[in-house]
Amino acid sequence: MSQDSFKAKSTLDVAGKQFQIFDINKLAGTATLPFSLKILLENLLRTEDGANITASQISALANWNPDSEPDTEIQFTPARVIMQDFTGVPCIVDLATMREAIVDLGGDPAKVNPLAPAELVIDHSVIADVFGTKDSFSQNTDIEYERNQERYRFLRWGQSAFDEFKVVPPGTGIVHQVNIEYLARVVMVREVAGEIRAYPDTVVGTDSHTTMVNGLGVLGWGVGGIEAEAALLGQPVSMLIPRVVGFKLSGSLPTGTTATDLVLTITEMLRKHGVVGKFVEFYGPGVTALPMANRATIGNMSPEYGSTCAIFPIDEETLRYLKLTGRQQNEIALVEAYAKRQGIWHDPSLTPRFSESLELDLGVVVPSIAGPKRPQDRVSLTDAKSSFGKSLPSYLSDKTNQKPVAFKRNGKESAISNGAVVIASITSCTNTSNPSVMIGAGLLAKKAVEKGLSSKPWVKTTLAPGSKVVTDYYDKSGLTEYLEKLGFNLVGYGCVTCIGNSGPLPIEISKVINDNDLAVTAVLSGNRNFEGRISPDVKMNYLASPPLVVAYALAGTMDHNFDTDPLGQDSNGNPVFLKDIWPTPSEIQAVIDSSISSDMFTKDYASVFEGDHRWQSLSTPTGKVFEWDAESTYVRKPPYFDGMPRNPKPVTDISGARVLAILGDSVTT
């Protein structure tokens, strides 16, 4: 119960329904606060308890000086927690262990539950072991369950044992895409002390790209497992009031450019500026010109440019997206009314007070890639070949064969050399959540097939979208057929190549690479391309839009100039260049308009927590306490509470601690 020192508690009427809110306008000087700090201010007003969250903290935030360095600590209480399976399992293991400790002390285990809504999406475990066939997805999912059944049984138990905890089973989508398409509320509604309360949706997640939801106007970021677990148990996140970098957008994207080109440009700019530990907030007339999918792409890559978050305000585009993705009309009406009442509705003419400012005219963005080892190393597509040539020598050794090396696969002879693209993957929530680039990739594939082009035989081609909706609109538009003809068959709904789950290369390809120490490349529509991340056989990794991923599969090498080098020849022997098959904006929009509907989202998410026959047939323990398997090497009961008395000893200082690792300035995952 808030102490409400500022008398901010008020009422919002939406279509005759009353909601309790904490009105930030009751505090003077808040009109020009950045959007993100208004969200934090409401959070403090609503959770003021006089101890952890105090009136002085609220005053400090309301009277924020944009020029000051962060020195005031506040306690932020996220509305919910979102997790992926790799980092989320330990949190649930700890909750299960707490329940057992309660039993040992003679208590009721059912009292141990998350106090904040928590959702876990299983997306990090699928690997592209099988590719290029119509049953690749089914085979990879079978293998995934075989490898991870212990973890999945545990999570399925947790799904039924804990209140406020839900699991999205494997084969559904990527956590951040599922978040924006279904889980995110934008405005939360919860009954508190007999009243219906409305407040901003805020979230912490156990994955750094939780910031993707910032595109929807939801404040959130990735945290460590301990912080996430604390939030699960209702504890606030301690933080300093941050500096806020205003990023003004103007104009519109030129024809031929994509959201990927834009986000790589923004990443380059913000990396150079320096935004570590800061909030980034987008504003200005250019925001209105950006569709929600583009905003999500920009928010997604916040970790790559180093900011805590990268948020967009709420506006008509937010409402349009909520409607498209099947949210209820009463929910959308509440979002609009709440945002306008609280002053968090986007006003293009208003410039909030910021600590620092940058500006980008969207009209200067050009087609780009990034690589060969960092997301911020943007390269204009026109310079891609020369940039690759300059980078290549540092990846060669005395053992590297400088000439093309022949190999035979499936009875056919080919040859590869340094710079060969051996992985081309349409992957990652960063881009597969964006219909414009996904439809663009499908149309480019269609035109390529119609011209008689094909992917090079040494390229491992994979398609791993973050949502089943992508498959729906590919099927409806007839583009699936053309992607599959180029080898881009569905391999799974998950992170896959972007997190290094690219799977093994064909034996013949891997052998010729390693026997000759070739410096080969991967091209992916992901967010990270650090050395060694994508495949142990690949030395150089490039980030690109989904259409360019397809284009590089056709080219088969990074040593290619798309302006002057043809991708192949048509049936009449005429050279085919990238410009000949690149789809126009009107072509892309026509397919979007005819192939994507809210019914797809409603259908695919109607039973999102139920899972397929594999999930439902898992042999799962029942009861409030988990049945640990002493022989398991995967899920074991931690010893934290073994022998703990009802009244534990006070916490003491740690002595004799040692440094485990001393790391350099560029440590990546």
C-alpha positions, 0 to 999 in steps of 0.5 A: 500500500503506497503512503501516497505522500504526494496525493497522487492516487486518482481515478481513470474512467475508461468506457464507464469502468473505473481504474485506480491510478497514480497520477504523475501530473500531481507533481510539478515539473513533470511535463518535460520529463523524458518518457522513460523517467515518467514511467519510473516516477509512477513506479515510485509513487505507486510503491512508496513505503517510506522505507525502501521507496521514500518521498525524497526519492520521488522528489529527486526524480520529479525534479531531475536535473538532466545535467547531473551525474547519476548519484541518487539511488532509487528502487524500481519494482518491475510489473513482471519478469520474463525469462528464457529457458537457459537463464530462467531454469536456475530461478525456478530451481531455486523456488523449488528448493525454497519449497522443499526447505519450507517443508523441512521446517514444517511449513506449507510449500504452497506459500512459495510463489512468484509475487510478480507475474512470470513467464518463461519462453523455451527458445534457446535449446533448438539447434539446426542439426537438420536443414534443407528438408521439409521435415527439418523442423520436426526432426530438430524438435524431436532432437531438442526434446531428446536432449532436454527432456529433464529440463522440460519435465521440470519446467512443465511441473513448475507451470502447474505447481506455481501461481503466477508462473507460465511456460511457453513450450518449445517450438513456439517462438523467441521470447522477445517476439512472443513478448511483443506479439502477446505477453506485453500488456503496455498497461497492466491491470491488477486488483489491489486491496479491492480496487482495480489498478492500472499502471505501466507495464514494466519488465525485467528479463533474464536475457539482454534483448528484453529491450525489444519490448521498449519499441512498444513503449514498455520500459524494461531491460535484461538483468542477471539471474539473482536480480530476476529472482529477487523481482520474482519474489517482489523485491525492487531493483536498486538503481541510480537515476540515469542520464537519458540520451535523447535521439531525435529522428526525422525524415523517412527511410529511403527506398531500398533500405530496411529496418536492419540498415537503420538499426546498424546505423543507430548502433554505430552512432550510439557506440561512438557516442557512449551510452553504457549505463544510460537510457536512450529515448527516441523522439521527434517527427521521425518516430511517427514514420517508423512502424512498430516492427522497426521500433522493436528492431531498434529496441532489440539491439540496445545491448549492442550499443550499450544502453540500459534501454532504448525506448519509444513513446506510446502513440497511434502506431502502438495502438495499431500494432496492438490491434493487429496482434489481436489484443482486445479492444478494451485493453487498447482503449485503456492504453490510449486513455492511460497514456494520454492522462499520464502525459506519456502519449507521444507529442512530436512537437515536444522536446523533453529535457535530456542529458545528451542529444543525437539526431538522425535524418532517416533519409541518409540511411543506406543498405548496410551490413556489420562485421566481421566480428562486432555489431557496431562495425557497420559497412555500407553494402557498396563497400562490403567487398572492399571491407572484406578484402581489408579484413581477410588477411588478419584471419589467414595463417601460414596454413591457409590455402590461398587457392580454391579447394575442391570438394564433393557433396551429394555426388557433385563437385564444387570448390570453395575459397577464403570468404565463402559464405557457408552459413546463411541464416534468416534468424533472430527476433531482431529481424524475424519480428519485422514483416517488411524484411521477412516479406522482402526476403521471400519476394527476393527468393521468388524473383531469384527462383523465377530467374533460375538462380539457386543458392551455392551448394556449400551454403547451409541455409536456414530459416528460424523465425521467432513466431509461428505467425511468420510461417502463416503469412509466408504460406498465405502469400505463397512465398514458402515455396520459393524460400524452400527452393533456395534451401531456406526451410523452417528449422525451428522457432527459436534463437538458433544461429544467432546464439550459436545453435547453427548446428554442424556444417555438412561433414564434407564442408567442415573437413575442407575448411579445417584441412585447409584452414580456410577463413569462411564466413556466416551471414545472419539476420541476427544481433551478434556476430562475435568471433567464435559465436556462430560456428566453430568452423567459421572465422568471420561473421556478418549481420545483414537484413533477411533479404541480404541473407538470401542474396549472399546465399546466392552469391556464395561469398563475401568477396562480391560486389552487388553493384558490379558482380552478377549473382548468376545468369537467367535462362537466356544467359543474361546476367542477373544483378541484385537490383534485378530481383530486389523487391520494391516497397510497394511490392512488399506492402501489397503482400503485407496487406493481403497476407497478414491479419490479426486472426493469425495472431489470435489463432497462434496464441490461443493455446500458447501455453499448452504446447504440442503432443511432445510437451503434453506427453512428457512424464511430469511429476505432480504435487507442490514439491518437485521430485528430484532425480538423484542421478540427474546431471542436469536438474539437481536440488541445490544445497543452499538450505540444507540444515538451515534452522528456523532462525538462521544465523546472521549474514557475516562478511565474506573473507578470503575471497579470490578473483576468479577471472580478470577480463579485458575491455571487450568480453562477449557472449 
